[in-house]
């Protein structure tokens, strides 16, 4: 696991944290298979890393706004209502849906290598040329709505392990992993420009991707919408410790970090 910026401040016995969790399916917990009934299509799971962290720490308020399928525009339109000047901590996973990564994975799984390469190329172009502005706008809006918060942005893992037998060729797996790397690198750069904390989870998930012996990411799965998302073990053993290493556990720590 690699952390950039915003290392946790020295902890202090002080007021509990007001925490808001934003983002897409990788934050809501899609893939775990156990969701709060009132979350509907957002598929917010009690096993997702934001809720696990909130349950394990001294939290005065917790707003779980992340929603499956969200793009940056959805965060701006629908998820910022819980932010205010009292918010101490914000977590965010976003950008994969903007780049159409679900469609890219589907193309690479079902169609030819050439079709996969074309889909990957389109996604890579979007990530390099259009996504940076969308991320900048999203990060800026979060900062304006929660000016005193520490913002922690969590990246995406590489989906596949290489080598061995797999339903998808190693050539396609390599292309998809390289797109995940590009998405991580671009996101990290924009997080740095915003002055926030970036948590890179690629090493945390290493050896546990799709086609590994004990994956923390679902492969082709039913219901199909849970495919290619971290499972319960991925949230508990990868995302949660990665986020915990970057998140302050008191509002005093947030002030000290600022």
PyMOL commands that set and color helices and strands:
alter all, ss='L'
color gray80, all
select helices_A, chain A and resi 25-28+37-42+49-56+72-79+101-110+113-129+131-145+170-194+202-205+224-226+232-246+251-257
alter helices_A, ss='H'
color red, helices_A
select strands_A, chain A and resi 2-4+17-23+59-64+89-93+150-154+197-200
alter strands_A, ss='S'
color yellow, strands_A
deselect
rebuild
show_as cartoon
